[in-house]
């Protein structure tokens, strides 16, 4: 089913043709007339506004909502309190990742799932059969993501509470510029940012209002090309592009934190995924590459002419003035400082380095108080 953001009119005004690849059946503003590298600077030093309405939002409500969600994901959903959210693993019977998913708890019988292009909704439909639960994709919701250190300065004066008190991955129902919204703290940029969930009827007004109030702070609209640049700098994964094997396990991409080892209940693939811990075929790493651009995606990684890995998400960061890449490599070669060669027309030297490349202590998203 084709979807369209109500904000497409604004994206076209900003220079997007909306003719590139769709995501989750929605045309995406991959580029504007502004330079994506300049947009990254805005996000890192001021704030940038993204339309991330291409995410799938699925409402799961009713007495059996908690039961079926706890069967779906690798985290213990029973521990989620209203007003909180958590990233979760979703695996198949073989223990392989099949989607990236955020479980958002509004009440103990009312959840929202935010997911990408995986099989979440097909699996949910099967789990919901015969259960007292309603599973329904929200086709109206729009999501405006304001990312950067000045985001709080733009939004806080318009709220009736102190936004600084909203913790990471927490959300509240509130009023912004006179419109009812759900406001959450999070994002995909490696910055302190906030996401505004609103109705399609309010999306253009809120988009315009945020940019108008943000103008004195240097806030600009930002394209998805710049979002991809920021997420690679922050070493944030994108399903399925950073799981190219097709049967990648959470342990192989450093997602240990999304599998609760002490979860008492059963879930799809539980025995398989737990049995695969410690049996990783690849490790997620970051590479600093001796190259004046983005290295080829999918390129093979070599040591002594032996293939040991593959490039998953390459990028040239003008903000950091480095050619960077997320990659998979065999565990024996995954140590920081290891020198590798990327197979290309002209071989490219690279070094495994600590991630995230930007803000390695993640103090932007998790500041020390």
Buried (B, 14 or more C-beta within 10 A) or exposed (E): EEBEBBBBEBBEEBEBEBEBEBBEEBBBBBBBEBBBBBBBBBBBBBBBBBBBBBBBBBBBBBEBBBBBBBBBBBBBBEEBEEBBBBBBBBBBEEBBBBBBBBBBBBEBBBBBBBBBBBEBBEBBEEBBEEBEBEBEBBEEBBBBBBBBBBBBBBBBEBBEEEBEEBEBBBBBEBEBBEBEBBBBBBBBBBBBBBBBBBBBEBBBEBBEBBBEBBEEBBBBBBBBBBBBBBBBBBBBBBBBBBBBBEBBBBBBBBBEEBBBEEBEEEBBBBEBBBEBBEEBBBBBBBBBBEBEEBBBBEBBBBBEEEEBBBBBBBBBBBBBEBBBBBBBBBBEBBEEEBEBBBBEEEEBEBBBBEBBBBBEEBEBBEEEE
